Amino acid sequence: MSSPTSNSLMFEHEAYYLYNFEQDLVVSCGGWQNLIGVPDADITVPFVMSATAVRHKRQSNELNAKAIQYIGNLPLNDRMGCCLTMYLNKLHQNGTEVPVRCSVGVVENTEDGQSIVLGRFSKLHTDPELNNFRYEIVANDVHQFLHLLNNQLFPTLNERQVLLLKLLQQGFTYKQIAESVHKSRSSIEKQVYHLMHLFAVETLPELIIQTSQLYRPANN
């Protein structure tokens, strides 16, 4: 294939890689020295995945794995246009966290039946402490992809827990939820704490953000 030049694949404060899906090989990359302090020659996909802030690493690695599984099971022609975007913090070589918007998707299928994946990482000018992990999906069958995530990536919840998440997403307070389900406020707080543990998050806003795409209020 004739790979695009690095200048056509990134803007300032961006890095990228082109990755051959079948060969498991980075065929081109650029911008990593400026983004996270690593020479382009040292870039591999496993390294990029590992250079993630600890609080975001589990979610991003598992989501990447399921995206690869989903794309790998698609016919070649259906892979085009599939894209996973994540907002997370990468780790710079100097020890600081760098907030980024990471988009990874299939951009070309070669004549010999191989898929070329573009990974583009754009630096966000926000406080790393305020950059909560979240993601977006583009696919020919988004519902199929989300079904895969629901069943294999995220915890299986019972009806009571799903209802609790939906009420939290609608802005209900602990007191209002307790009154609506005829439980004590302390019982609701314990249930929320348990959900935060299940989803490996530390705050209520993080829990709401991480589950908003999986357990939506009925009016959405």
N, C-alpha and C positions, 0 to 999 in steps of 0.2 A: 504494500500500500504506500501511497505517497502521503506521509504524515504532514499535518499542518505545522507551520512554524510556531515556536513558542510565543512570539509576539501576537499571533492571531488567537492564542488560547488563553491569554491572561492579561489583566490590567495591572496597574500598580497595586501593591499590597496583595497580590494573588500568587498562588502556586498551582501547578497542575501536574498530572501524569497521564500518559496514554498507556493502557494496559491490555495485553492480548489475553482474553478470557480463557481460551483453550490452552495456550502455552504457559499460562501463569507467569507472565513476563512483562515487566515495564519496558516499553519500547521507546519512550521519550518522556522527559519531564523538565521542569524549570521553575525558578522562583523560590525554591525551598530555603536557600541561604538567607534570603531576606525575611521569609515568613517565620521560620523556626530555627534558623541558625545551623542548618544541616546542608552540606554540599549536595548538589543534584546527583552526583555520581554514587552517593550512598543510599539513594531513595529506593525502597521496595515497598510494595503494598503492606506486608506485615509490619514493616517499620512505621509507616504512616499510621496504621491502626494502633500500634503500641504507644505512639507519642501523643497520648490522649490523657487529659486530666483524670485522676483517679475516680472522682465522683461521677464522671461521664463514661468511663471506659466500659463498664459492664453492658450498659444499654447500647452503646454504639457498636461494640463488637458483636453482640447477639443480633442486633438489627442488620448489620452488614452480612452476617452469616446467613440469615434468612433471606435477605435480598439476593445473595448469590445462589441460594438453593432455588428460589422462585425463578430467577432469570435462566439458570441452567436447565430447568425443566421445560422451558418454552421452546417451541419451534424457532429456528433461526430468524425467520422474517418477523416474528412477533416480538422479538427482543428490542427492536428499534423503538425509541421513545420512552422506554422504561427508565425512570430516574428516581433516585432516593436522595432527598436533601435533609441534612441534619444541621442543627445549630448546637455547637458544643465548644469546649475549650481544648486546644492542642497545647502541648508542652514545648516551650522553647528550650534550647540547649543551655541557656543561662538560668533555668529554673523557674521562669515566670510562665503564667498561663496566657495563651493568646486566643481570644474569642474568634471563632470562624463560622462561616456558612459553608458547608461542604456539600457539593452536589456531585453525584456519581451516576453515570448512565451510559447505555450503549449508544455510540454515535456512528458506527459503521460495521457492516458485515462484509467481509472480504469474499472474493470469488471462490476461494478454496474452503469456504464454510467456517470462518472464524470471526468472532465478535471482538470489536475494539471498544474498550470502555474508557471514557474520559472522566477523570476525577479533578474537579476544580475547587480550590479552597480560597475563599475570600476573607480577609481580615475584617472583623467588625470593630468599629470604634466605640465599644461599650465597656463598662466595668466587668471584668471577668467574674467577679463575685455575683453579679446580677444576671449572668448569662445561663439560664436554665436550659437543660437538654430538651430539645423538641425535634420533631421531624415532619416531613411532608413526602407524599408519594405521588408519582405520576406513572400510570401503567395503563395498558389496554383494558385490563380488568382489575380496577382498584379494589373492588369488593373481594375478589379472590385473594389478592395479596393481603388485605386486612384480615381475612379469614385465617390465612396461614399464620399471621402474627398472633391473632387472638388465641389460636389453639396450641401453638408451639412455643411462643416467645413469652407471653405474659401469663401471670397467674390465672387459674380458673377461679372465678368468683361465684358465690351463690347469689340468689335473687336479692337478699337483704343487703349485701355489699354493693351490688350494682345500683340498687335504689339509693343507697347512701351517697355514692359517687355522683349520681345524677342530681341529687338535691344540692350537694356541695357546688357542682358546676353551675347551678342556677342561682347561687349566691345565698342560699339558706344558712343561717347561723346554727351553731350547735343547739342552742335553746329551741329554735324553730323546728329543727329536725326531730329533736327529742319529743316535742309536743305532737308532731305529725305522726310519729310511729309509736307513741305511747311508751317511751323509754326515758330513763333518767339522762341528764346531760353527761354525767360521768361515764355512763355506758356508751354513749355516742363517741365521746372523746377516746375511750379505749378502742373502739372499733376503727376510728380514723387512724390512731397510732399503729394498729395492726396492719392496716392497708399501707401506710407509709413504709413499714418494715417490709411488706411483701414486694413493693415496687422499688425498694432501695433508695428512697428519697428522705430528705430531712425536714422539709417544710410542707405546709398545706398547699401553697401555690404550686410547688413542684409536683405534688400529687395530682392536682387538678390539670396541670398542663400535660403531664405524661399520659394521663388516662382519657383526656378529652376526645381523642380520635377513636378510642375503642369503645367507650361506654357513654354515648351521647344522650342528653335529655330527649324525651320523646318528641318535643316540638322542633327538634333540629332535623 
